[in-house]
């Protein structure tokens, strides 16, 4: 009896497929935590950019109002202390201008805003505005020193 042997095998055996699958799993399993870490880092980075943009916007808005102001009394105080300028309030972690009916939200995730008065060597009154924002694991403190009553 003549036995035929096939010299042109095609395809893979079940054993070869299982071995390839096991090797692939051994390579990919250690990479899974890396994807979770990369995702968490991307979220923190996105939150950091967001709080920095909000702080920049709020400081630019408040700075323009300070430069246009003629009186000092409306720009001293803090949301972290009992005194706060009447035009601004931190309500539910949002920095609000004109609290009440026509309020404008300047920034979200605000933990503290502080206004303080400084004097320059030329006698010009300066207002320092410090703003703390926290969102998730991201936080920032932004500070601006603005001359009072000096419109650009």
C-alpha contacts under 8 A as a table, 3 or more apart, distances in Angstrom:
res1	aa1	res2	aa2	distance
6	X	9	X	6.45
12	X	16	X	6.09
12	X	17	X	6.58
13	X	16	X	5.28
13	X	17	X	6.42
14	X	17	X	5.14
14	X	18	X	6.20
15	X	18	X	5.18
15	X	19	X	6.15
16	X	19	X	5.08
16	X	20	X	6.17
17	X	20	X	5.15
17	X	21	X	6.16
18	X	21	X	5.03
18	X	22	X	6.16
19	X	22	X	5.13
19	X	23	X	6.27
20	X	23	X	5.21
20	X	24	X	6.17
21	X	24	X	5.13
21	X	25	X	6.18
22	X	25	X	5.11
22	X	26	X	6.24
23	X	26	X	5.09
23	X	27	X	6.39
24	X	27	X	5.20
24	X	28	X	6.15
25	X	28	X	5.15
25	X	29	X	5.76
26	X	29	X	5.77
26	X	30	X	7.45
27	X	30	X	6.64
27	X	31	X	7.53
28	X	31	X	5.25
28	X	32	X	6.82
29	X	32	X	5.62
30	X	33	X	6.66
30	X	34	X	7.67
31	X	34	X	5.22
31	X	35	X	6.75
32	X	35	X	5.38
32	X	36	X	6.78
33	X	36	X	5.09
33	X	37	X	6.23
34	X	37	X	5.07
34	X	38	X	6.09
35	X	38	X	5.04
35	X	39	X	6.12
36	X	39	X	5.10
36	X	40	X	6.24
37	X	40	X	5.12
37	X	41	X	6.13
38	X	41	X	5.09
38	X	42	X	6.14
39	X	42	X	5.09
39	X	43	X	6.29
40	X	43	X	5.11
40	X	44	X	6.30
41	X	44	X	5.14
41	X	45	X	6.08
42	X	45	X	5.02
42	X	46	X	6.07
43	X	46	X	5.11
43	X	47	X	6.15
44	X	47	X	5.09
44	X	48	X	6.05
44	X	136	X	7.40
44	X	137	X	6.11
44	X	138	X	5.86
45	X	48	X	5.03
45	X	49	X	6.25
45	X	138	X	7.58
46	X	49	X	5.26
46	X	50	X	6.18
47	X	50	X	4.98
47	X	51	X	6.23
47	X	135	X	6.28
47	X	136	X	7.06
47	X	137	X	7.75
47	X	138	X	5.75
48	X	51	X	5.35
48	X	52	X	6.17
48	X	135	X	7.68
48	X	138	X	4.91
48	X	139	X	6.46
48	X	140	X	7.49
49	X	52	X	5.18
49	X	53	X	6.11
50	X	53	X	5.23
50	X	54	X	6.22
51	X	54	X	5.07
51	X	55	X	6.05
51	X	108	X	7.97
51	X	109	X	7.55
51	X	133	X	6.21
51	X	134	X	7.04
51	X	135	X	6.90
51	X	138	X	7.55
51	X	139	X	6.89
51	X	140	X	6.76
52	X	55	X	5.06
52	X	56	X	6.11
52	X	140	X	6.50
52	X	142	X	7.85
53	X	56	X	5.08
53	X	57	X	6.18
54	X	57	X	5.16
54	X	58	X	6.13
54	X	106	X	7.46
54	X	107	X	5.28
54	X	108	X	7.24
55	X	58	X	5.18
55	X	59	X	6.04
55	X	107	X	6.71
55	X	131	X	6.83
55	X	132	X	7.94
55	X	133	X	7.27
55	X	141	X	8.00
55	X	142	X	6.32
56	X	59	X	5.25
56	X	60	X	6.07
56	X	142	X	7.47
57	X	60	X	5.19
57	X	61	X	6.16
57	X	106	X	7.27
57	X	107	X	7.72
58	X	61	X	5.15
58	X	62	X	6.09
58	X	106	X	5.26
58	X	107	X	6.12
59	X	62	X	5.13
59	X	63	X	5.71
59	X	129	X	7.37
59	X	131	X	7.85
59	X	142	X	7.89
59	X	143	X	7.69
59	X	144	X	6.75
60	X	63	X	5.01
60	X	64	X	6.17
61	X	64	X	5.33
61	X	65	X	6.54
61	X	106	X	7.97
62	X	65	X	5.10
62	X	66	X	6.20
63	X	66	X	5.04
63	X	67	X	6.16
63	X	144	X	7.63
63	X	146	X	6.02
64	X	67	X	5.18
64	X	68	X	6.27
64	X	151	X	7.59
65	X	68	X	5.08
65	X	69	X	6.04
66	X	69	X	5.02
66	X	75	X	7.44
66	X	127	X	7.56
66	X	146	X	6.87
66	X	147	X	7.22
66	X	148	X	5.46
66	X	149	X	6.46
67	X	146	X	6.79
67	X	147	X	5.98
67	X	148	X	4.99
67	X	149	X	4.47
67	X	150	X	4.71
67	X	151	X	4.92
67	X	152	X	7.55
68	X	148	X	7.30
68	X	149	X	5.03
68	X	150	X	6.37
68	X	151	X	5.34
69	X	72	X	7.67
69	X	148	X	6.38
69	X	149	X	4.91
70	X	148	X	7.10
70	X	149	X	5.19
71	X	74	X	6.56
71	X	149	X	7.88
72	X	75	X	5.80
72	X	76	X	7.31
72	X	148	X	7.43
73	X	76	X	6.12
74	X	85	X	5.44
74	X	86	X	6.88
74	X	87	X	7.64
75	X	85	X	5.73
75	X	115	X	6.15
75	X	116	X	7.51
75	X	127	X	7.24
76	X	83	X	7.81
76	X	84	X	6.98
76	X	85	X	6.20
76	X	114	X	7.91
76	X	115	X	4.93
76	X	116	X	5.39
76	X	117	X	6.69
76	X	127	X	7.95
77	X	81	X	7.17
77	X	82	X	7.84
77	X	83	X	4.80
77	X	84	X	4.38
77	X	85	X	5.83
77	X	114	X	6.11
77	X	115	X	5.09
77	X	116	X	6.59
78	X	81	X	5.15
78	X	82	X	7.11
78	X	83	X	5.72
78	X	84	X	4.77
78	X	85	X	7.40
78	X	112	X	7.50
78	X	113	X	5.67
78	X	114	X	4.13
78	X	115	X	5.73
79	X	82	X	7.04
79	X	83	X	7.04
79	X	84	X	5.58
79	X	89	X	6.89
79	X	90	X	6.51
79	X	112	X	5.69
79	X	113	X	5.41
79	X	114	X	6.38
80	X	112	X	5.67
80	X	113	X	6.84
80	X	114	X	7.08
81	X	84	X	7.33
84	X	88	X	7.08
84	X	89	X	7.10
85	X	88	X	5.63
85	X	89	X	7.59
86	X	89	X	7.43
86	X	98	X	7.68
87	X	97	X	5.41
87	X	98	X	4.95
87	X	99	X	7.07
88	X	95	X	6.98
88	X	96	X	5.57
88	X	97	X	4.53
88	X	98	X	6.09
88	X	99	X	6.77
89	X	95	X	5.84
89	X	96	X	5.24
89	X	97	X	6.57
89	X	98	X	7.83
89	X	99	X	6.46
90	X	93	X	5.79
90	X	94	X	5.29
90	X	95	X	4.55
90	X	96	X	6.02
90	X	110	X	7.11
90	X	111	X	7.90
90	X	112	X	7.65
90	X	113	X	7.98
91	X	94	X	5.23
91	X	95	X	6.58
91	X	96	X	6.93
93	X	108	X	6.09
93	X	109	X	5.01
93	X	110	X	4.83
93	X	111	X	6.01
94	X	105	X	6.52
94	X	106	X	7.43
94	X	107	X	5.72
94	X	108	X	4.37
94	X	109	X	5.93
94	X	110	X	5.58
95	X	105	X	5.85
95	X	106	X	5.48
95	X	107	X	5.18
95	X	108	X	6.34
95	X	110	X	6.20
96	X	99	X	6.00
96	X	103	X	6.23
96	X	104	X	5.50
96	X	105	X	4.53
96	X	106	X	5.80
96	X	107	X	7.48
97	X	103	X	5.51
97	X	104	X	5.14
97	X	105	X	6.47
97	X	106	X	6.99
98	X	101	X	7.77
98	X	102	X	6.36
98	X	103	X	4.67
98	X	104	X	6.67
99	X	102	X	7.21
99	X	103	X	5.00
99	X	104	X	7.76
100	X	103	X	5.60
105	X	108	X	7.45
107	X	110	X	6.67
108	X	133	X	7.65
109	X	133	X	5.34
109	X	134	X	5.44
109	X	135	X	5.75
110	X	113	X	7.52
110	X	131	X	7.34
110	X	132	X	5.88
110	X	133	X	4.33
110	X	134	X	6.45
111	X	131	X	7.91
111	X	132	X	5.53
111	X	133	X	5.48
111	X	134	X	6.66
112	X	131	X	5.89
112	X	132	X	5.12
112	X	133	X	7.21
113	X	129	X	7.15
113	X	130	X	5.59
113	X	131	X	4.46
113	X	132	X	6.33
114	X	128	X	7.83
114	X	129	X	5.65
114	X	130	X	5.08
114	X	131	X	6.53
115	X	127	X	6.65
115	X	128	X	5.67
115	X	129	X	4.73
115	X	130	X	6.62
116	X	127	X	5.68
116	X	128	X	5.17
116	X	129	X	6.68
117	X	125	X	7.07
117	X	126	X	5.87
117	X	127	X	4.76
117	X	128	X	6.24
118	X	125	X	6.13
118	X	126	X	4.90
118	X	127	X	5.97
118	X	128	X	6.96
119	X	123	X	6.04
119	X	124	X	6.01
119	X	125	X	4.95
119	X	126	X	5.68
120	X	123	X	5.30
120	X	124	X	5.40
120	X	125	X	6.52
120	X	126	X	6.86
121	X	124	X	7.42
124	X	147	X	6.88
124	X	148	X	7.57
125	X	147	X	6.01
125	X	148	X	5.69
126	X	145	X	6.38
126	X	146	X	5.49
126	X	147	X	4.40
126	X	148	X	5.59
127	X	145	X	5.61
127	X	146	X	5.27
127	X	147	X	6.23
127	X	148	X	6.47
128	X	143	X	6.95
128	X	144	X	5.69
128	X	145	X	4.32
128	X	146	X	6.36
129	X	143	X	5.54
129	X	144	X	5.30
129	X	145	X	6.36
129	X	146	X	7.93
130	X	141	X	6.96
130	X	142	X	5.75
130	X	143	X	4.29
130	X	144	X	6.58
131	X	141	X	5.61
131	X	142	X	5.25
131	X	143	X	6.28
132	X	139	X	7.41
132	X	140	X	5.86
132	X	141	X	4.48
132	X	142	X	6.56
133	X	139	X	5.52
133	X	140	X	5.45
133	X	141	X	6.49
134	X	137	X	7.37
134	X	138	X	5.83
134	X	139	X	4.17
134	X	140	X	6.59
135	X	138	X	5.32
135	X	139	X	6.17
136	X	139	X	7.83
147	X	150	X	5.94
